[in-house]
């Protein structure tokens, strides 16, 4: 954890060392590509927990004037450690996360130094957890799981402009959960079959703070963020063997940083 915090500090330092004499880039269209790293914890309270670090690539395409139009997303990979009160422990489980979001907004305040923009959108989040054929410390065997979330981000950002192309942007949002689908690929085990559980209730929220530096050619930014999900028990699914399955209530916490090049 200390090395992780040190890396964040080094990124802020590198941003501060950029030349301040370049002209501010005032393009309304902007694209970015970045590197993202974050700590991830998924838990089913009283039952199990996955935790580990993810690393990935982020992207964004945006038009920002009075109207905001933005497409952004993430593809990341991590390894998590599994622990359970009843089925033991397993390390280095491969996880993949992908997310795509489209948001639209409208500036309700803009005095050329500070802009306040509420926004709303539609988004999809995918998480694959692959413990297929892995044995825990109590000889329980794992399986492949896939989570699919469909949600709408509802929030606002406050962009504050400074001299020499610098800006600071806090952003806050509530994530309205439309539905989820949990795929559990148990069919490769004797006496089991693949199971799908539908999730109907839950919510999320996230907050971030972005420091950016624009120049006449390219710019750069660093962002720190926090993301949270709280999903209720799924609907019960009964398989062809007569067994009932439920995806338990769960929580996800993620926090980390994102470093981007702005075009």
C-alpha positions as a LaTeX table, in Angstrom:
\begin{tabular}{lrrr}
\hline
Residue & $x$ (\AA) & $y$ (\AA) & $z$ (\AA) \\
\hline
Unk1 & 0.00 & 0.00 & 0.00 \\
Unk2 & 2.90 & 2.40 & 0.76 \\
Unk3 & 4.34 & 1.85 & $-2.74$ \\
Unk4 & 0.90 & 2.51 & $-4.22$ \\
Unk5 & 0.62 & 5.87 & $-2.44$ \\
Unk6 & 4.18 & 6.75 & $-3.46$ \\
Unk7 & 3.31 & 6.16 & $-7.12$ \\
Unk8 & 0.35 & 8.55 & $-6.87$ \\
Unk9 & 2.62 & 11.24 & $-5.34$ \\
Unk10 & 5.15 & 10.81 & $-8.17$ \\
Unk11 & 2.43 & 11.31 & $-10.79$ \\
Unk12 & 1.36 & 14.60 & $-9.16$ \\
Unk13 & 5.01 & 15.73 & $-9.13$ \\
Unk14 & 5.48 & 14.97 & $-12.83$ \\
Unk15 & 2.40 & 17.00 & $-13.68$ \\
Unk16 & 3.74 & 19.92 & $-11.69$ \\
Unk17 & 7.03 & 19.88 & $-13.61$ \\
Unk18 & 5.35 & 20.59 & $-16.97$ \\
Unk19 & 6.07 & 23.98 & $-18.59$ \\
Unk20 & 3.57 & 26.64 & $-17.57$ \\
Unk21 & 4.29 & 28.98 & $-20.47$ \\
Unk22 & 2.35 & 27.02 & $-23.11$ \\
Unk23 & $-0.96$ & 28.38 & $-24.36$ \\
Unk24 & $-4.13$ & 26.85 & $-22.98$ \\
Unk25 & $-5.84$ & 24.37 & $-25.25$ \\
Unk26 & $-9.46$ & 25.52 & $-25.56$ \\
Unk27 & $-10.68$ & 22.85 & $-27.98$ \\
Unk28 & $-14.27$ & 21.81 & $-27.42$ \\
Unk29 & $-13.58$ & 18.30 & $-28.70$ \\
Unk30 & $-11.18$ & 16.27 & $-26.60$ \\
Unk31 & $-9.97$ & 12.68 & $-26.57$ \\
Unk32 & $-7.89$ & 10.96 & $-23.93$ \\
Unk33 & $-6.23$ & 7.64 & $-23.25$ \\
Unk34 & $-4.92$ & 6.67 & $-19.86$ \\
Unk35 & $-3.60$ & 4.13 & $-17.41$ \\
Unk36 & $-5.74$ & 3.21 & $-14.42$ \\
Unk37 & $-4.89$ & 1.30 & $-11.26$ \\
Unk38 & $-7.16$ & 0.59 & $-8.33$ \\
Unk39 & $-7.79$ & $-1.58$ & $-5.31$ \\
Unk40 & $-10.87$ & $-3.79$ & $-5.62$ \\
Unk41 & $-12.84$ & $-5.48$ & $-2.85$ \\
Unk42 & $-15.97$ & $-7.54$ & $-3.46$ \\
Unk43 & $-17.71$ & $-9.13$ & $-0.50$ \\
Unk44 & $-20.83$ & $-11.03$ & 0.39 \\
Unk45 & $-21.13$ & $-10.04$ & 4.07 \\
Unk46 & $-20.67$ & $-13.01$ & 6.37 \\
Unk47 & $-19.93$ & $-15.35$ & 3.45 \\
Unk48 & $-16.90$ & $-14.47$ & 1.33 \\
Unk49 & $-14.55$ & $-11.77$ & 0.04 \\
Unk50 & $-12.39$ & $-11.13$ & $-3.05$ \\
Unk51 & $-9.69$ & $-8.46$ & $-2.90$ \\
Unk52 & $-6.78$ & $-7.38$ & $-5.06$ \\
Unk53 & $-5.35$ & $-4.74$ & $-7.41$ \\
Unk54 & $-6.45$ & $-4.05$ & $-10.99$ \\
Unk55 & $-4.52$ & $-2.37$ & $-13.82$ \\
Unk56 & $-5.97$ & $-1.22$ & $-17.10$ \\
Unk57 & $-6.51$ & 1.24 & $-19.93$ \\
Unk58 & $-9.13$ & 4.01 & $-19.89$ \\
Unk59 & $-10.44$ & 6.14 & $-22.75$ \\
Unk60 & $-12.68$ & 9.15 & $-23.30$ \\
Unk61 & $-14.14$ & 11.11 & $-26.23$ \\
Unk62 & $-15.94$ & 14.31 & $-25.28$ \\
Unk63 & $-17.52$ & 17.46 & $-26.63$ \\
Unk64 & $-17.76$ & 20.08 & $-23.90$ \\
Unk65 & $-19.26$ & 23.53 & $-24.27$ \\
Unk66 & $-22.61$ & 24.53 & $-22.79$ \\
Unk67 & $-23.65$ & 20.99 & $-23.71$ \\
Unk68 & $-21.60$ & 17.99 & $-22.61$ \\
Unk69 & $-21.48$ & 14.78 & $-24.66$ \\
Unk70 & $-19.07$ & 12.09 & $-23.53$ \\
Unk71 & $-18.24$ & 8.46 & $-24.25$ \\
Unk72 & $-15.77$ & 6.88 & $-21.85$ \\
Unk73 & $-14.77$ & 3.47 & $-20.59$ \\
Unk74 & $-12.27$ & 1.11 & $-19.05$ \\
Unk75 & $-10.69$ & $-2.30$ & $-19.64$ \\
Unk76 & $-8.71$ & $-3.69$ & $-16.72$ \\
Unk77 & $-7.16$ & $-6.88$ & $-15.39$ \\
Unk78 & $-6.37$ & $-7.97$ & $-11.87$ \\
Unk79 & $-5.73$ & $-10.92$ & $-9.60$ \\
Unk80 & $-7.79$ & $-11.29$ & $-6.45$ \\
Unk81 & $-7.47$ & $-13.40$ & $-3.32$ \\
Unk82 & $-10.56$ & $-15.32$ & $-2.22$ \\
Unk83 & $-11.48$ & $-16.01$ & 1.39 \\
Unk84 & $-14.60$ & $-17.58$ & 2.84 \\
Unk85 & $-15.91$ & $-18.57$ & 6.26 \\
Unk86 & $-16.92$ & $-22.00$ & 4.96 \\
Unk87 & $-14.99$ & $-22.89$ & 1.79 \\
Unk88 & $-11.43$ & $-21.82$ & 2.56 \\
Unk89 & $-9.06$ & $-19.56$ & 0.65 \\
Unk90 & $-7.54$ & $-19.30$ & $-2.84$ \\
Unk91 & $-5.03$ & $-16.78$ & $-4.21$ \\
Unk92 & $-4.28$ & $-15.21$ & $-7.61$ \\
Unk93 & $-7.69$ & $-15.59$ & $-9.24$ \\
Unk94 & $-7.80$ & $-13.88$ & $-12.65$ \\
Unk95 & $-10.38$ & $-11.10$ & $-13.04$ \\
Unk96 & $-11.29$ & $-8.90$ & $-16.02$ \\
Unk97 & $-13.41$ & $-5.75$ & $-15.80$ \\
Unk98 & $-14.85$ & $-3.69$ & $-18.68$ \\
Unk99 & $-17.08$ & $-0.64$ & $-18.54$ \\
Unk100 & $-18.61$ & 1.66 & $-21.17$ \\
Unk101 & $-20.56$ & 4.84 & $-20.41$ \\
Unk102 & $-22.38$ & 7.52 & $-22.41$ \\
Unk103 & $-23.31$ & 10.73 & $-20.57$ \\
Unk104 & $-24.98$ & 13.98 & $-21.59$ \\
Unk105 & $-25.02$ & 17.18 & $-19.57$ \\
Unk106 & $-25.87$ & 20.86 & $-19.65$ \\
Unk107 & $-23.95$ & 23.65 & $-17.94$ \\
Unk108 & $-26.12$ & 25.56 & $-15.46$ \\
Unk109 & $-23.36$ & 27.96 & $-14.39$ \\
Unk110 & $-20.35$ & 29.25 & $-16.30$ \\
Unk111 & $-18.43$ & 32.43 & $-15.45$ \\
Unk112 & $-15.40$ & 31.47 & $-17.60$ \\
Unk113 & $-13.51$ & 30.34 & $-14.47$ \\
Unk114 & $-15.99$ & 27.90 & $-12.93$ \\
Unk115 & $-18.42$ & 25.64 & $-14.76$ \\
Unk116 & $-21.10$ & 23.50 & $-13.08$ \\
Unk117 & $-22.52$ & 20.72 & $-15.26$ \\
Unk118 & $-25.17$ & 18.21 & $-14.15$ \\
Unk119 & $-25.24$ & 15.04 & $-16.26$ \\
Unk120 & $-27.12$ & 11.80 & $-16.81$ \\
Unk121 & $-26.32$ & 8.75 & $-18.89$ \\
Unk122 & $-26.47$ & 5.04 & $-19.54$ \\
Unk123 & $-23.72$ & 2.54 & $-18.76$ \\
Unk124 & $-22.75$ & $-1.13$ & $-18.76$ \\
Unk125 & $-20.29$ & $-2.84$ & $-16.41$ \\
Unk126 & $-18.87$ & $-6.34$ & $-16.90$ \\
Unk127 & $-16.77$ & $-8.31$ & $-14.41$ \\
Unk128 & $-15.40$ & $-11.81$ & $-14.98$ \\
Unk129 & $-14.00$ & $-13.79$ & $-12.05$ \\
Unk130 & $-12.24$ & $-16.96$ & $-13.22$ \\
Unk131 & $-11.55$ & $-19.49$ & $-10.46$ \\
Unk132 & $-12.36$ & $-22.36$ & $-12.82$ \\
Unk133 & $-10.67$ & $-25.59$ & $-11.57$ \\
Unk134 & $-8.92$ & $-23.79$ & $-8.70$ \\
Unk135 & $-8.93$ & $-25.58$ & $-5.35$ \\
Unk136 & $-9.30$ & $-23.72$ & $-2.07$ \\
Unk137 & $-7.44$ & $-24.61$ & 1.09 \\
Unk138 & $-10.40$ & $-26.83$ & 2.06 \\
Unk139 & $-10.42$ & $-28.58$ & $-1.36$ \\
Unk140 & $-13.51$ & $-26.79$ & $-2.68$ \\
Unk141 & $-13.36$ & $-26.26$ & $-6.44$ \\
Unk142 & $-13.99$ & $-22.90$ & $-8.08$ \\
Unk143 & $-15.84$ & $-21.91$ & $-11.24$ \\
Unk144 & $-16.16$ & $-19.05$ & $-13.72$ \\
Unk145 & $-18.50$ & $-16.18$ & $-12.75$ \\
Unk146 & $-19.63$ & $-13.19$ & $-14.80$ \\
Unk147 & $-21.44$ & $-10.09$ & $-13.55$ \\
Unk148 & $-23.37$ & $-7.74$ & $-15.84$ \\
Unk149 & $-24.67$ & $-4.40$ & $-14.53$ \\
Unk150 & $-26.86$ & $-1.96$ & $-16.46$ \\
Unk151 & $-27.16$ & 1.43 & $-14.80$ \\
Unk152 & $-27.54$ & 5.18 & $-15.24$ \\
Unk153 & $-25.01$ & 7.64 & $-13.80$ \\
Unk154 & $-26.71$ & 10.77 & $-12.42$ \\
Unk155 & $-24.43$ & 13.48 & $-11.11$ \\
Unk156 & $-22.59$ & 16.74 & $-11.59$ \\
Unk157 & $-19.08$ & 18.07 & $-12.10$ \\
Unk158 & $-17.55$ & 21.39 & $-11.09$ \\
Unk159 & $-14.67$ & 22.47 & $-13.33$ \\
Unk160 & $-12.47$ & 25.24 & $-11.96$ \\
Unk161 & $-9.98$ & 26.87 & $-14.36$ \\
Unk162 & $-6.65$ & 28.36 & $-13.27$ \\
Unk163 & $-3.86$ & 30.20 & $-15.07$ \\
Unk164 & $-1.52$ & 28.51 & $-17.56$ \\
Unk165 & $-3.97$ & 25.80 & $-18.58$ \\
Unk166 & $-4.50$ & 24.17 & $-15.18$ \\
Unk167 & $-7.91$ & 22.95 & $-14.01$ \\
Unk168 & $-9.35$ & 21.08 & $-11.05$ \\
Unk169 & $-12.57$ & 19.09 & $-11.42$ \\
Unk170 & $-14.43$ & 17.36 & $-8.57$ \\
Unk171 & $-17.21$ & 15.05 & $-9.75$ \\
Unk172 & $-19.96$ & 13.23 & $-7.88$ \\
Unk173 & $-22.56$ & 10.76 & $-9.09$ \\
Unk174 & $-25.28$ & 8.38 & $-7.99$ \\
Unk175 & $-25.58$ & 5.20 & $-10.06$ \\
Unk176 & $-29.18$ & 4.13 & $-10.62$ \\
Unk177 & $-29.19$ & 0.34 & $-10.98$ \\
Unk178 & $-31.55$ & $-0.85$ & $-13.72$ \\
Unk179 & $-30.77$ & $-4.56$ & $-13.58$ \\
Unk180 & $-28.01$ & $-7.10$ & $-13.30$ \\
Unk181 & $-27.35$ & $-10.63$ & $-14.45$ \\
Unk182 & $-25.04$ & $-13.09$ & $-12.72$ \\
Unk183 & $-23.77$ & $-16.04$ & $-14.77$ \\
Unk184 & $-22.31$ & $-18.96$ & $-12.81$ \\
Unk185 & $-20.65$ & $-21.55$ & $-15.08$ \\
Unk186 & $-20.97$ & $-24.67$ & $-12.94$ \\
Unk187 & $-21.83$ & $-27.03$ & $-15.79$ \\
Unk188 & $-18.34$ & $-28.53$ & $-16.05$ \\
Unk189 & $-18.84$ & $-30.11$ & $-12.62$ \\
Unk190 & $-20.68$ & $-33.43$ & $-12.36$ \\
Unk191 & $-24.22$ & $-32.99$ & $-11.04$ \\
Unk192 & $-24.35$ & $-29.25$ & $-11.75$ \\
Unk193 & $-25.39$ & $-26.99$ & $-14.60$ \\
Unk194 & $-24.80$ & $-23.35$ & $-15.56$ \\
Unk195 & $-26.98$ & $-20.97$ & $-13.56$ \\
Unk196 & $-28.23$ & $-17.43$ & $-14.32$ \\
Unk197 & $-29.51$ & $-15.17$ & $-11.53$ \\
Unk198 & $-31.31$ & $-11.89$ & $-12.25$ \\
Unk199 & $-30.58$ & $-8.95$ & $-9.95$ \\
Unk200 & $-33.23$ & $-6.25$ & $-9.66$ \\
Unk201 & $-32.33$ & $-4.02$ & $-6.70$ \\
Unk202 & $-29.23$ & $-2.08$ & $-5.78$ \\
Unk203 & $-27.40$ & 1.19 & $-6.22$ \\
Unk204 & $-23.95$ & 2.68 & $-6.57$ \\
Unk205 & $-22.13$ & 5.96 & $-6.21$ \\
Unk206 & $-18.74$ & 7.36 & $-7.06$ \\
Unk207 & $-16.63$ & 10.46 & $-6.57$ \\
Unk208 & $-13.46$ & 11.71 & $-8.22$ \\
Unk209 & $-11.04$ & 14.63 & $-8.29$ \\
Unk210 & $-9.14$ & 15.43 & $-11.49$ \\
Unk211 & $-6.14$ & 17.73 & $-11.87$ \\
Unk212 & $-5.41$ & 18.56 & $-15.52$ \\
Unk213 & $-2.86$ & 20.59 & $-17.46$ \\
Unk214 & $-3.66$ & 21.68 & $-21.04$ \\
Unk215 & $-1.16$ & 22.94 & $-23.58$ \\
Unk216 & $-1.43$ & 24.01 & $-27.21$ \\
Unk217 & $-0.54$ & 20.47 & $-28.36$ \\
Unk218 & $-1.44$ & 17.82 & $-25.78$ \\
Unk219 & $-2.22$ & 17.82 & $-22.11$ \\
Unk220 & $-2.24$ & 15.45 & $-19.20$ \\
Unk221 & $-4.33$ & 14.71 & $-16.14$ \\
Unk222 & $-4.31$ & 12.68 & $-12.97$ \\
Unk223 & $-7.47$ & 11.60 & $-11.21$ \\
Unk224 & $-8.13$ & 9.95 & $-7.87$ \\
Unk225 & $-11.47$ & 8.18 & $-7.50$ \\
Unk226 & $-13.73$ & 6.10 & $-5.28$ \\
Unk227 & $-16.48$ & 3.73 & $-6.54$ \\
Unk228 & $-19.05$ & 1.75 & $-4.58$ \\
Unk229 & $-21.80$ & $-0.78$ & $-5.36$ \\
Unk230 & $-24.45$ & $-2.27$ & $-3.06$ \\
Unk231 & $-26.54$ & $-5.00$ & $-4.73$ \\
Unk232 & $-29.39$ & $-6.86$ & $-3.00$ \\
Unk233 & $-30.20$ & $-10.57$ & $-3.12$ \\
Unk234 & $-31.01$ & $-11.78$ & $-6.61$ \\
Unk235 & $-34.13$ & $-13.58$ & $-7.71$ \\
Unk236 & $-34.07$ & $-17.33$ & $-6.99$ \\
Unk237 & $-33.32$ & $-19.67$ & $-9.90$ \\
Unk238 & $-34.25$ & $-23.37$ & $-9.77$ \\
Unk239 & $-32.13$ & $-25.63$ & $-12.00$ \\
Unk240 & $-33.25$ & $-28.82$ & $-13.73$ \\
Unk241 & $-32.05$ & $-30.89$ & $-10.76$ \\
Unk242 & $-34.46$ & $-29.04$ & $-8.47$ \\
Unk243 & $-31.76$ & $-27.07$ & $-6.65$ \\
Unk244 & $-32.47$ & $-23.42$ & $-5.82$ \\
Unk245 & $-29.76$ & $-20.80$ & $-6.42$ \\
Unk246 & $-29.48$ & $-17.21$ & $-5.27$ \\
Unk247 & $-26.79$ & $-14.57$ & $-5.74$ \\
Unk248 & $-26.37$ & $-13.14$ & $-2.21$ \\
Unk249 & $-26.40$ & $-9.49$ & $-1.28$ \\
Unk250 & $-22.98$ & $-8.03$ & $-2.06$ \\
Unk251 & $-20.88$ & $-4.89$ & $-1.91$ \\
Unk252 & $-18.02$ & $-3.67$ & $-4.12$ \\
Unk253 & $-15.48$ & $-0.98$ & $-3.18$ \\
Unk254 & $-12.86$ & 0.37 & $-5.59$ \\
Unk255 & $-10.43$ & 3.26 & $-5.17$ \\
Unk256 & $-7.35$ & 4.29 & $-7.08$ \\
Unk257 & $-5.99$ & 6.68 & $-9.70$ \\
Unk258 & $-6.04$ & 7.32 & $-13.43$ \\
Unk259 & $-3.32$ & 9.08 & $-15.45$ \\
Unk260 & $-4.26$ & 10.28 & $-18.95$ \\
Unk261 & $-2.83$ & 12.00 & $-22.01$ \\
Unk262 & $-5.26$ & 14.59 & $-23.46$ \\
Unk263 & $-5.48$ & 15.20 & $-27.20$ \\
\hline
\end{tabular}
